[in-house]
Amino acid sequence: MLNDATPPPVCFVHVTGTQNNKFVEFEFSIGDPDLSVELIMPFDAFEEFCTQHNVQKLSASEQAKIEFDRMKWRYGQPGIKE
């Protein structure tokens, strides 16, 4: 249980796309940007969500590192053949 002295965990978002110029598709994570859920919201709700959770938006290089790590899990370490 969190107490007043415990800082809240850092929340992250990575925008992955839009739909029909009405919705934002994004990944949301708490504490660890490697573990996320995919969400979709209207633009206004997304901005409110980000403000409410005080999110950090991942940079392109941070997201590229995460994607590279995901690929290693899916397909194995590059250059290593089984």
C-alpha positions, 0 to 999 in steps of 0.5 A: 500500500502506498503512503504519503511518503511514497512517490507515485510510479512514473507513467509512460505513453507512446503514441502508435497512431490515430484512427479517422482523425478522431482517436489516438492509439497508444501504449500506456505503462506504469513504472516500466515502459517495457510492459504496456497495454494498448489503448485508444481514446478520443483526442480530448480524453487522451490529453486529459488522461495524460495530464491526470497520470502525469505521463512521460512521452517516450522519445523515438530513441527510447521507443526504438530500444523497447521495440528492439528488445521486443524483437529479441524476445520474439525472434531471438538474439540477432546473429545467433542461430539455433 
